[in-house]
Amino acid sequence: MDTAPVTPMTVTRAITLELIDQSGSATPLAAQLCYDKSDPYAVTASFVTGPTEVRWVFARELLAEGLYEPTGDGDVHVWPCIDARGSAVTILELTSPDGEALMQARSRDLTEFLANTETLVPAGSESDFVDFTAALQDLLR
């Protein structure tokens, strides 16, 4: 009987962000980050806003680079910062036709999440985990 350990397919982490309004005031916002080995380039962030959940999908590499330098093009921008208490935070700016949201996360939370994703799929090896045949079949449907 084979008792090899089963490798997990996803990494999920609940975090609390601070939603920053136009006056600079911060409101706690529950969020969940999810990384799925079957989509190795992407991270999904889900935000609970009252009765609804908002989901954003963006590149894992974008989040990782944004811990150290401003990065992003289009709808998602990420950059490092220091909060009012002197703690390292990472700013996430999300833009859509419905508006924009500016929020900050503790950089330590994001670093730990990303380290866990790299145990599943090391950075730079994402293409080894993509099922190109299935992706092509999806495109041709």
N, C-alpha and C positions, 0 to 999 in steps of 0.2 A: 504494500500500500504506500502510495506517494504522499508524504506529509509536508511537502514543500510549502512554505508560507505563501499566502496569496498577497500579491502586490496590490495596494489600493489604486483605484483609477482616478480618484479626485482628492483635492485638498480644499477644505472649507474652513473659513475663520470668521467668526462674528466679531465685529469691531464697533466702536462708537466713534463716529466722526463729529466734527463741529461744523454745522452749516453757518456760514458767515453772511449776514445780511448787508445791505448797502450802508448801514451806519457803522458796521464793523462789529456788531454784536454777534456772539456765537450761540447757537442753539444745538444741543445734542441731537444726533441723528443716528438711529440704529442702522447698521449696514452688515452685509455679509459678502465676503469675497469668496469666489469659487474658481478653482482651476481644475479642468478636466483633461486628463491625459489624451483623450481622443481628439481634442482640439488644442494641440500643444502650444500654439502661438497666442492664445487668448486667455484673458481673465474676465470673469463676469462679476460685476458689482451690483448688488441688489439693495435698494434703499426702501425702507418702510416709511411711507408718508401718509399717515392716517389710514384709511381703509384700503389704500392701493399700494402696490409694490412697483417701483420703477427699476428697470434693469438696463445696465450699460455694459457693453462688451468692448474691450479694447485690448491692445497688445500687451502681453506680459513684459516685453522688452521696454515699452514706453513707461510702465510703472517702475521698473528697475532703474532705468536711466534717470527718471525724475527724482529719485532719492538723492541724486548727486548734482544734477544740473537741470536747468530749464529745458523741457522737451515737449514735443507735441505739435501736431499739425491738424488743423480742422476742428473737430468737435471736442477733443480732449487735450488739455494741457496740464502738465505736472511739473512742479518745481519744489526744491527744498526751501525751508524757511525756519525761523525761530519764533515760537509763540510768545505771548506776553509774559509767561512764566520762565522764559529762557530755555524751554525744551525744544528739541528738534522735532519739527513737524514737516509733513509733505502736503503741499497744496494741490488739490484737484479742482480743475475748472472744467465744467461740462456745459456745452452749448448745444441747443437744439432750436428748431423753429418756435417752440413754445416758451423759450427763455433760456436763462443760464443759471447755473448753481456754482457757488464757490464754497469749497469745504476743505477742512484740514483733518489729517489723520496723524496719529503719533507715528513717527518714522520707524520706531522700534516694532510696532505692530505690522507694518508693511514689510519690513526686513525679515521678520520671522515667517510671515506668510510666504514670501518669495523663496526663502531658504527651503521651506517645506515643499514648494512646487518643484524645486530643483532636485529634490530626492527622487521625484517621479521622472522628470525629464530635465536633464542637465541643460543649462543654457548653451545654445549652439548646436544641440542635437535634435531640435524639434522636428526636422524633416524626416528623421528616422522613425517617427511615431505617426506620421500622416499616412492614411490609407488613400493613396492617389487614385486607385481604381474606383473606390467608392465615391470619392469627390468628383471624378469625371462623370460617373454614372448619374450623380445628382444634378450636375450641370446640364447633361443631355436630356433630362426628363422634362 
